[in-house]
Amino acid sequence: MMRASAIRWFAALLLAAGTAASAADAVTVIETRSLPPELLPAPKDATHDLKLSLYAFKGSRWLPADITGAVLDALPMLAQCGVAVASVEFRILDAPLKFRFFSTPVSRELLREYAVVKPALLFVDDTYSQPAYDAEAIGLSNAQTRPELANTIWFAYGAHDLPFAIAHELVHVLSDSGDHSDAPGNLMRPATAPANTRLTDVQCNRLRTAAEANGLITRRAGGATLRR
């Protein structure tokens, strides 16, 4: 009898400890904003629609206005590929401090705790990756060992040329490709810059084909493949 009571007491203690740990790591949405549709680019010849999700953290150094402003400046660069932006949802998460820094194991834990809507842009305070890039894009093809991170992009606070970095990394994820270009003025040059904004027909075709196949964009009703 004493042994059975002790076992029940120990089991209850473990359950309570597990519940406390789970509660400590809980991630909740404390605010959701939808960007006004009239601010979103809608090219007349668009063949596909993109729904984009943005995430920042309570207590982060990122300001919501800085994020949304940069995203709105970035999205017209995708319009040249016939991709219209159907919606942009911005959510602020209340989460433990550790989740505000990108690292593969911890960020995988975050996305197991809270399932983001993809493609997702997450704005974190810093990165523990080495080398420490301003942004890290993870498509399907480079997420085989970290499936939770597929189709996400992580931006460290202070990322340079933010609108151009957002557009550049979105092309990586939508195209499911890490390819760069040496062409002058191309958005996919290794270093982002305000002068680099153009995409070629080949790049746009790959973006639309891969993103549609991976469920990241949807073809408009009656829309044919865009020929530019």
Backbone as JSON, one array per atom type, in Angstrom:
{
  "sequence": "MMRASAIRWFAALLLAAGTAASAADAVTVIETRSLPPELLPAPKDATHDLKLSLYAFKGSRWLPADITGAVLDALPMLAQCGVAVASVEFRILDAPLKFRFFSTPVSRELLREYAVVKPALLFVDDTYSQPAYDAEAIGLSNAQTRPELANTIWFAYGAHDLPFAIAHELVHVLSDSGDHSDAPGNLMRPATAPANTRLTDVQCNRLRTAAEANGLITRRAGGATLRR",
  "N": [[0.84, -1.2, 0.0], [1.89, 1.28, 0.86], [3.93, 1.52, -1.02], [2.48, 1.65, -3.45], [1.1, 4.05, -3.06], [3.24, 5.82, -2.98], [4.19, 5.58, -5.59], [2.02, 6.6, -7.01], [2.05, 9.21, -6.07], [4.57, 10.07, -7.02], [4.18, 9.89, -9.78], [2.2, 11.8, -10.12], [3.68, 14.06, -9.47], [5.55, 14.15, -11.56], [3.81, 14.6, -13.69], [2.8, 17.12, -13.02], [5.15, 18.61, -13.19], [5.75, 18.34, -15.9], [3.54, 19.62, -17.01], [3.93, 22.22, -16.08], [6.33, 22.86, -17.4], [5.46, 22.74, -20.03], [3.59, 24.81, -20.02], [5.29, 26.94, -19.58], [6.61, 27.13, -22.0], [4.64, 27.88, -23.72], [3.09, 29.26, -26.61], [1.38, 32.02, -27.75], [-1.0, 33.85, -29.7], [-1.24, 37.27, -29.62], [-2.09, 39.43, -31.0], [-3.59, 40.16, -34.11], [-3.31, 41.36, -37.35], [-4.66, 42.51, -40.4], [-3.44, 43.47, -43.47], [-4.58, 46.28, -45.3], [-6.5, 45.57, -48.19], [-6.38, 47.3, -50.39], [-3.83, 48.27, -50.39], [-2.23, 46.31, -51.35], [-0.28, 44.87, -53.97], [-1.69, 44.33, -57.18], [-1.34, 43.06, -59.97], [-2.53, 43.48, -63.32], [-2.28, 41.41, -65.15], [-2.05, 39.15, -63.63], [-1.62, 35.72, -62.81], [-1.62, 34.1, -60.65], [-2.28, 33.81, -57.1], [-1.05, 34.91, -53.97], [-0.93, 34.22, -50.55], [0.2, 35.66, -47.68], [1.98, 35.29, -44.61], [2.97, 36.95, -41.67], [5.12, 37.16, -38.83], [5.9, 38.39, -35.65], [7.38, 39.13, -32.43], [6.21, 39.67, -29.12], [7.73, 42.19, -27.22], [9.95, 42.28, -28.8], [12.61, 43.91, -30.67], [11.8, 44.66, -33.15], [9.62, 46.82, -34.9], [6.19, 46.87, -35.59], [5.25, 48.59, -37.67], [7.56, 49.05, -39.16], [8.04, 46.51, -40.18], [5.7, 45.89, -41.7], [5.73, 48.01, -43.5], [8.09, 47.52, -44.95], [7.46, 45.05, -46.1], [5.32, 45.74, -47.76], [6.69, 47.34, -49.57], [8.26, 45.41, -50.72], [6.63, 43.55, -52.05], [5.68, 44.41, -54.67], [7.8, 43.64, -56.31], [7.44, 40.98, -56.77], [5.27, 41.04, -58.38], [6.02, 41.31, -61.0], [6.25, 38.77, -61.89], [3.73, 37.93, -62.33], [2.31, 37.39, -60.04], [-0.12, 38.0, -57.77], [-0.95, 39.56, -54.66], [-3.0, 38.2, -52.42], [-3.65, 38.4, -49.73], [-2.32, 39.65, -46.63], [-1.4, 38.64, -43.54], [-0.63, 39.65, -40.3], [0.8, 38.62, -37.38], [1.33, 38.9, -33.9], [3.3, 37.31, -31.57], [3.22, 35.99, -28.3], [5.74, 34.69, -26.56], [8.24, 32.51, -25.09], [11.49, 33.91, -24.33], [13.62, 32.59, -25.62], [12.69, 31.84, -28.11], [12.84, 34.06, -29.67], [15.18, 34.18, -31.03], [16.89, 32.98, -33.78], [17.63, 29.62, -34.29], [18.35, 26.4, -35.52], [17.51, 24.05, -33.89], [15.96, 25.24, -31.77], [14.14, 26.87, -33.11], [12.78, 24.98, -34.58], [11.51, 23.76, -32.47], [9.82, 25.86, -31.69], [8.04, 25.95, -33.91], [6.88, 23.5, -33.69], [5.45, 23.88, -31.42], [3.8, 25.98, -32.11], [1.96, 26.23, -34.95], [2.72, 27.84, -37.79], [1.24, 29.72, -40.49], [1.94, 29.04, -43.78], [3.43, 30.31, -46.86], [5.72, 31.72, -44.53], [6.95, 34.6, -42.9], [9.21, 35.32, -40.45], [10.17, 37.44, -37.88], [12.89, 37.95, -36.04], [14.95, 38.58, -33.1], [17.67, 38.06, -33.35], [20.23, 35.86, -34.71], [21.55, 32.6, -34.18], [22.9, 31.18, -36.0], [25.78, 30.11, -37.84], [27.64, 30.84, -40.63], [26.41, 34.09, -39.6], [23.73, 35.1, -41.05], [21.78, 37.89, -42.31], [19.25, 37.13, -43.06], [17.47, 34.07, -43.41], [16.38, 31.7, -45.6], [14.22, 28.98, -45.97], [13.36, 26.51, -47.93], [11.46, 23.74, -49.34], [13.33, 21.9, -50.35], [15.67, 22.28, -48.89], [15.0, 21.52, -46.35], [14.9, 18.96, -45.45], [16.01, 17.68, -43.22], [14.93, 19.15, -41.25], [12.01, 19.48, -41.1], [9.93, 21.02, -40.0], [10.61, 23.63, -40.46], [10.24, 24.17, -43.1], [9.48, 26.23, -45.89], [9.65, 28.72, -44.64], [10.89, 31.96, -43.65], [13.44, 33.69, -42.02], [14.17, 36.64, -40.41], [16.71, 38.56, -39.09], [16.96, 41.12, -36.64], [17.66, 44.36, -37.82], [18.36, 43.73, -40.41], [19.83, 44.34, -43.55], [18.81, 46.56, -46.22], [16.0, 45.95, -46.2], [13.35, 45.69, -47.6], [14.2, 44.71, -50.1], [15.63, 42.49, -49.35], [13.53, 40.94, -48.31], [11.97, 40.46, -50.63], [13.89, 39.07, -52.18], [14.43, 36.77, -50.57], [11.89, 35.65, -50.51], [11.6, 34.87, -53.16], [13.51, 32.81, -53.24], [12.24, 30.9, -51.53], [9.67, 30.53, -52.7], [10.43, 29.62, -55.21], [11.71, 27.37, -54.45], [14.5, 27.12, -54.44], [17.99, 27.68, -54.2], [19.42, 29.2, -55.91], [21.47, 31.81, -57.3], [22.04, 34.87, -59.16], [24.25, 36.41, -61.5], [23.62, 38.48, -63.09], [23.45, 41.91, -64.0], [21.54, 44.12, -61.98], [19.73, 42.19, -61.24], [17.32, 40.72, -59.07], [18.12, 38.48, -57.71], [20.81, 38.55, -57.27], [23.79, 37.76, -55.36], [24.2, 39.62, -53.26], [21.9, 41.75, -51.78], [20.42, 44.81, -52.94], [19.2, 48.16, -53.46], [19.25, 48.66, -56.21], [18.91, 46.26, -57.4], [16.42, 44.6, -58.7], [15.11, 43.2, -60.71], [13.65, 40.33, -62.35], [14.12, 37.45, -64.39], [12.44, 35.93, -67.26], [12.81, 33.18, -67.08], [13.38, 32.82, -64.35], [10.95, 33.71, -63.24], [9.14, 31.86, -64.34], [10.03, 29.51, -63.12], [9.54, 30.15, -60.45], [6.69, 30.4, -60.37], [5.91, 27.81, -61.18], [7.1, 26.04, -59.27], [6.13, 27.1, -56.84], [3.36, 26.83, -57.11], [3.15, 24.05, -57.35], [3.99, 23.31, -54.82], [2.03, 24.26, -53.22], [2.05, 26.91, -52.37], [1.24, 29.12, -53.75], [-1.77, 29.94, -55.51], [-3.46, 29.1, -58.52], [-5.24, 31.41, -60.46], [-8.72, 31.36, -61.23], [-9.37, 30.12, -64.38], [-7.0, 31.11, -65.22], [-4.22, 31.2, -67.35], [-0.87, 29.97, -68.01], [1.47, 32.47, -67.51], [2.83, 34.39, -70.12], [5.58, 36.19, -70.91]],
  "CA": [[0.0, 0.0, 0.0], [2.77, 2.43, 0.93], [4.65, 1.6, -2.29], [1.53, 2.12, -4.46], [0.85, 5.47, -2.8], [4.44, 6.55, -3.37], [4.24, 5.59, -7.05], [1.01, 7.55, -7.49], [2.53, 10.56, -5.74], [5.68, 10.39, -7.92], [3.6, 10.09, -11.11], [1.53, 13.1, -10.1], [4.72, 15.07, -9.45], [6.08, 14.23, -12.91], [2.79, 15.22, -14.52], [2.77, 18.54, -12.7], [6.38, 19.22, -13.72], [5.59, 18.4, -17.34], [2.55, 20.65, -17.31], [4.56, 23.52, -15.84], [7.28, 23.1, -18.48], [4.68, 23.01, -21.23], [3.01, 26.14, -19.88], [6.37, 27.91, -19.69], [6.98, 27.25, -23.4], [3.45, 28.13, -24.51], [3.13, 30.36, -27.58], [0.02, 32.47, -28.02], [-1.16, 35.03, -30.55], [-1.86, 38.34, -28.84], [-2.64, 40.43, -31.91], [-3.61, 39.82, -35.53], [-3.65, 42.49, -38.2], [-4.74, 42.24, -41.83], [-3.1, 44.66, -44.22], [-5.7, 46.68, -46.17], [-6.36, 45.02, -49.56], [-6.06, 48.33, -51.38], [-2.39, 48.53, -50.36], [-1.52, 45.14, -51.88], [-0.14, 44.92, -55.43], [-2.6, 43.44, -57.92], [-1.08, 43.25, -61.4], [-3.68, 43.14, -64.16], [-2.07, 40.15, -65.85], [-1.69, 38.12, -62.64], [-2.14, 34.38, -63.02], [-1.61, 33.38, -59.37], [-2.47, 34.56, -55.87], [-0.2, 34.57, -52.83], [-1.35, 34.64, -49.21], [1.45, 35.74, -46.93], [1.84, 35.41, -43.15], [4.09, 37.59, -41.0], [5.12, 36.92, -37.39], [6.88, 39.05, -34.8], [7.28, 38.69, -31.04], [6.03, 40.66, -28.07], [8.98, 42.54, -26.58], [11.03, 42.31, -29.77], [13.03, 45.23, -31.13], [11.12, 44.97, -34.4], [8.39, 47.59, -34.82], [5.24, 46.4, -36.6], [5.18, 49.5, -38.82], [8.75, 48.83, -39.99], [7.87, 45.23, -40.88], [4.66, 45.97, -42.72], [6.18, 48.94, -44.54], [9.08, 46.85, -45.79], [6.77, 44.03, -46.87], [4.56, 46.41, -48.83], [7.66, 47.77, -50.58], [8.85, 44.23, -51.36], [5.69, 42.73, -52.83], [5.61, 44.72, -56.11], [8.85, 42.94, -57.05], [6.89, 39.69, -57.19], [4.2, 41.29, -59.36], [6.56, 41.15, -62.34], [6.09, 37.35, -62.24], [2.31, 37.62, -62.45], [1.81, 36.92, -58.75], [-0.84, 39.01, -57.0], [-0.99, 39.28, -53.22], [-4.41, 38.15, -52.02], [-3.79, 38.84, -48.34], [-1.16, 39.62, -45.74], [-1.8, 38.59, -42.13], [0.49, 39.92, -39.4], [0.49, 38.16, -36.03], [2.34, 39.1, -32.86], [3.3, 36.15, -30.69], [3.77, 36.05, -26.94], [6.48, 33.44, -26.5], [9.47, 32.59, -24.28], [12.57, 34.68, -24.92], [14.5, 31.77, -26.46], [12.14, 31.73, -29.46], [13.09, 35.3, -30.4], [16.49, 34.06, -31.64], [16.83, 31.84, -34.69], [18.58, 28.5, -34.36], [17.56, 25.29, -36.05], [16.77, 23.24, -32.91], [14.98, 26.01, -31.0], [13.09, 27.33, -34.01], [11.95, 23.8, -34.84], [10.66, 23.61, -31.29], [8.78, 26.89, -31.78], [7.03, 25.6, -34.9], [6.11, 22.36, -33.18], [4.55, 24.43, -30.4], [2.81, 26.84, -32.76], [2.02, 25.99, -36.38], [2.53, 29.05, -38.57], [0.64, 29.57, -41.82], [3.06, 29.2, -44.71], [4.78, 30.75, -46.51], [5.73, 32.57, -43.34], [8.1, 35.42, -42.61], [9.33, 35.5, -39.01], [11.11, 38.51, -37.58], [13.49, 37.59, -34.76], [15.91, 39.57, -32.62], [19.03, 37.75, -33.83], [20.41, 34.49, -35.15], [22.7, 31.85, -33.67], [23.51, 30.46, -37.12], [27.12, 30.49, -38.25], [27.73, 32.29, -40.51], [25.18, 34.75, -39.15], [23.12, 35.87, -42.14], [20.66, 38.77, -41.96], [18.01, 36.4, -43.32], [17.65, 32.66, -43.79], [15.2, 31.16, -46.27], [14.22, 27.52, -45.91], [12.36, 25.92, -48.79], [11.28, 22.3, -49.13], [14.5, 21.1, -50.7], [16.72, 22.36, -47.85], [14.36, 21.3, -45.05], [14.69, 17.53, -45.27], [16.36, 17.29, -41.86], [14.24, 20.08, -40.36], [10.76, 19.68, -41.86], [9.08, 22.05, -39.4], [11.03, 24.95, -40.93], [10.02, 24.31, -44.54], [8.68, 27.37, -46.39], [9.72, 29.84, -43.71], [12.02, 32.87, -43.8], [13.74, 34.28, -40.72], [14.9, 37.89, -40.55], [17.31, 39.08, -37.86], [16.78, 42.56, -36.48], [18.71, 45.16, -38.44], [18.68, 43.22, -41.74], [20.09, 45.43, -44.49], [17.97, 46.65, -47.43], [14.96, 44.99, -45.81], [12.37, 45.34, -48.64], [14.84, 43.92, -51.15], [15.93, 41.19, -48.74], [12.28, 40.2, -48.22], [11.64, 39.98, -51.97], [14.92, 38.1, -52.55], [14.24, 35.51, -49.84], [10.62, 35.07, -50.96], [11.86, 34.17, -54.43], [14.16, 31.55, -52.88], [11.28, 29.95, -50.96], [8.63, 30.22, -53.68], [11.05, 28.84, -56.28], [12.37, 26.22, -53.84], [15.82, 27.12, -55.06], [18.99, 28.55, -53.61], [20.21, 29.77, -56.99], [21.67, 33.24, -57.42], [22.32, 35.35, -60.5], [25.28, 37.44, -61.61], [23.16, 39.49, -64.04], [23.29, 43.25, -63.41], [20.19, 44.54, -61.64], [18.83, 41.08, -60.94], [16.94, 40.62, -57.67], [18.74, 37.32, -57.09], [22.26, 38.66, -57.07], [24.1, 37.3, -54.0], [24.04, 40.72, -52.3], [20.73, 42.57, -52.08], [20.67, 46.24, -53.05], [18.06, 48.82, -54.07], [19.33, 48.64, -57.67], [18.68, 44.89, -57.89], [14.98, 44.37, -58.55], [14.51, 42.52, -61.86], [13.67, 38.87, -62.49], [14.01, 37.03, -65.79], [11.32, 35.02, -67.57], [13.14, 31.84, -66.56], [13.21, 32.86, -62.9], [9.51, 33.81, -62.95], [8.5, 30.58, -64.66], [10.37, 28.54, -62.07], [8.83, 30.56, -59.23], [5.27, 30.04, -60.45], [5.75, 26.36, -61.27], [7.44, 25.41, -58.0], [5.25, 27.57, -55.76], [2.04, 26.21, -57.29], [3.29, 22.62, -57.04], [4.19, 23.15, -53.38], [0.87, 24.79, -52.51], [2.35, 28.21, -51.78], [0.4, 30.06, -54.48], [-2.88, 29.27, -56.18], [-3.77, 29.62, -59.84], [-6.52, 32.09, -60.57], [-9.69, 30.65, -62.05], [-9.26, 30.43, -65.79], [-5.7, 31.71, -65.51], [-3.25, 30.4, -68.08], [0.5, 30.28, -67.65], [1.82, 33.8, -68.01], [3.91, 34.48, -71.08], [6.07, 37.56, -70.86]],
  "C": [[0.88, 1.25, 0.0], [3.48, 2.63, -0.4], [3.73, 2.14, -3.38], [1.24, 3.6, -4.29], [2.03, 6.32, -3.26], [4.54, 6.67, -4.88], [3.24, 6.6, -7.61], [1.45, 8.99, -7.23], [3.63, 11.0, -6.71], [5.16, 10.67, -9.34], [2.91, 11.45, -11.19], [2.55, 14.24, -10.14], [5.31, 15.26, -10.85], [5.1, 14.91, -13.85], [2.74, 16.73, -14.3], [3.99, 19.26, -13.27], [6.28, 19.37, -15.23], [4.62, 19.48, -17.76], [3.14, 22.04, -17.14], [5.54, 23.86, -16.95], [6.56, 23.45, -19.76], [4.1, 24.42, -21.19], [4.08, 27.21, -20.07], [6.75, 28.15, -21.14], [5.79, 27.58, -24.29], [3.64, 29.36, -25.4], [1.7, 30.74, -27.9], [0.06, 33.69, -28.93], [-1.87, 36.11, -29.74], [-2.43, 39.44, -29.72], [-2.54, 39.92, -33.33], [-4.05, 41.04, -36.32], [-3.7, 42.0, -39.65], [-4.4, 43.53, -42.56], [-4.24, 45.0, -45.18], [-5.5, 46.2, -47.6], [-5.94, 46.06, -50.58], [-4.57, 48.69, -51.41], [-1.59, 47.42, -51.04], [-1.45, 45.21, -53.4], [-1.04, 43.89, -56.1], [-2.39, 43.66, -59.41], [-2.24, 42.74, -62.25], [-3.53, 41.78, -64.83], [-1.71, 39.01, -64.9], [-2.37, 36.79, -62.96], [-2.28, 33.61, -61.71], [-1.79, 34.35, -58.21], [-1.57, 34.01, -54.77], [-0.84, 35.08, -51.55], [-0.13, 34.55, -48.3], [1.16, 35.93, -45.44], [3.12, 35.97, -42.55], [3.98, 37.34, -39.5], [6.25, 37.71, -36.73], [6.56, 38.66, -33.36], [7.07, 39.87, -30.09], [7.38, 40.91, -27.39], [10.16, 42.6, -27.53], [11.41, 43.75, -30.1], [12.36, 45.62, -32.44], [9.85, 45.78, -34.12], [7.44, 47.12, -35.92], [5.19, 47.29, -37.84], [6.38, 49.32, -39.74], [8.62, 47.54, -40.8], [6.87, 45.38, -42.01], [5.05, 46.93, -43.84], [7.16, 48.29, -45.5], [8.43, 45.77, -46.66], [6.0, 44.65, -48.02], [5.49, 46.92, -49.92], [8.24, 46.59, -51.35], [7.91, 43.56, -52.35], [5.57, 43.12, -54.3], [6.7, 44.02, -56.93], [8.41, 41.55, -57.48], [5.84, 39.85, -58.28], [4.71, 41.09, -60.78], [6.49, 39.7, -62.81], [4.62, 36.96, -62.35], [1.71, 37.06, -61.18], [1.17, 38.1, -58.02], [-0.88, 38.59, -55.54], [-2.45, 39.36, -52.77], [-4.63, 38.65, -50.6], [-2.44, 38.79, -47.64], [-1.69, 39.69, -44.31], [-0.56, 38.73, -41.26], [0.08, 39.55, -37.99], [1.67, 38.45, -35.1], [2.19, 37.98, -31.84], [3.86, 36.52, -29.32], [4.42, 34.7, -26.7], [7.7, 33.61, -25.6], [10.59, 33.27, -25.06], [13.4, 33.86, -25.9], [14.0, 31.71, -27.9], [12.37, 33.0, -30.29], [14.47, 35.32, -31.05], [16.47, 32.82, -32.52], [17.98, 30.87, -34.44], [17.75, 27.3, -34.77], [16.83, 24.5, -34.96], [15.68, 24.01, -32.18], [13.84, 26.47, -31.89], [12.21, 26.17, -34.47], [10.99, 23.57, -33.67], [9.51, 24.62, -31.31], [7.67, 26.45, -32.73], [6.33, 24.29, -34.59], [5.1, 22.83, -32.14], [3.44, 25.26, -31.04], [2.98, 26.69, -34.27], [1.72, 27.29, -37.14], [1.86, 28.71, -39.9], [1.72, 29.92, -42.84], [2.57, 29.58, -46.11], [4.75, 31.81, -45.41], [7.05, 33.32, -43.24], [8.12, 35.68, -41.11], [10.47, 36.47, -38.72], [11.62, 38.32, -36.15], [14.55, 38.63, -34.37], [17.32, 39.33, -33.15], [19.07, 36.29, -34.25], [21.63, 33.89, -34.48], [23.38, 31.05, -34.77], [24.91, 30.99, -37.38], [27.37, 29.96, -39.65], [26.37, 32.92, -40.21], [24.64, 35.64, -40.26], [22.02, 36.78, -41.59], [19.33, 38.04, -42.09], [18.35, 34.98, -43.74], [16.33, 32.13, -44.33], [15.31, 29.65, -46.33], [13.05, 27.02, -46.75], [12.19, 24.44, -48.48], [12.57, 21.53, -49.33], [15.63, 21.21, -49.68], [16.13, 22.23, -46.45], [14.17, 19.82, -44.75], [15.0, 17.06, -43.85], [15.7, 18.19, -40.81], [12.88, 20.45, -40.96], [9.86, 20.77, -41.29], [9.38, 23.43, -40.0], [10.76, 25.17, -42.41], [9.11, 25.5, -44.84], [8.55, 28.49, -45.36], [10.96, 30.68, -44.02], [12.19, 33.6, -42.48], [14.63, 35.49, -40.91], [15.4, 38.35, -39.19], [17.14, 40.59, -37.83], [17.97, 43.31, -37.08], [19.11, 44.67, -39.82], [18.78, 44.38, -42.73], [19.12, 45.38, -45.68], [16.73, 45.76, -47.28], [13.94, 44.71, -46.91], [12.96, 44.43, -49.71], [15.25, 42.55, -50.63], [14.68, 40.33, -48.65], [11.92, 39.62, -49.59], [12.6, 38.89, -52.42], [14.67, 36.75, -51.88], [12.91, 34.85, -50.21], [10.8, 34.32, -52.27], [12.55, 32.83, -54.16], [13.13, 30.51, -52.43], [10.23, 29.55, -52.0], [9.18, 29.36, -54.82], [11.63, 27.53, -55.78], [13.76, 26.03, -54.42], [16.74, 28.07, -54.33], [19.83, 29.26, -54.65], [20.3, 31.29, -56.9], [21.99, 33.58, -58.87], [23.41, 36.4, -60.46], [24.84, 38.56, -62.55], [23.0, 40.84, -63.37], [21.82, 43.57, -63.16], [19.24, 43.43, -61.28], [18.58, 40.98, -59.44], [17.7, 39.51, -56.96], [20.26, 37.36, -57.12], [22.59, 38.29, -55.62], [23.91, 38.36, -52.92], [22.83, 41.56, -52.7], [21.13, 44.05, -52.1], [19.47, 46.88, -53.73], [18.07, 48.8, -55.6], [19.0, 47.27, -58.25], [17.22, 44.51, -57.66], [14.38, 43.48, -59.64], [14.63, 41.0, -61.75], [13.49, 38.53, -63.96], [12.78, 36.16, -65.99], [11.57, 33.64, -66.98], [12.93, 31.8, -65.05], [11.72, 32.91, -62.53], [8.79, 32.49, -63.23], [8.79, 29.54, -63.59], [9.62, 28.87, -60.78], [7.38, 30.1, -59.27], [5.07, 28.52, -60.43], [5.99, 25.69, -59.93], [6.46, 25.82, -56.9], [3.85, 26.97, -55.89], [2.1, 24.73, -56.93], [3.39, 22.38, -55.54], [3.07, 23.76, -52.55], [1.08, 26.15, -51.88], [1.63, 29.34, -52.5], [-0.7, 29.26, -55.16], [-3.15, 29.94, -57.52], [-5.14, 30.26, -59.83], [-7.44, 31.31, -61.5], [-9.58, 31.1, -63.51], [-7.92, 31.02, -66.19], [-4.77, 30.76, -66.24], [-1.84, 30.77, -67.61], [0.9, 31.6, -68.3], [2.97, 33.7, -68.98], [4.33, 35.93, -71.18], [7.0, 37.83, -72.02]]
}
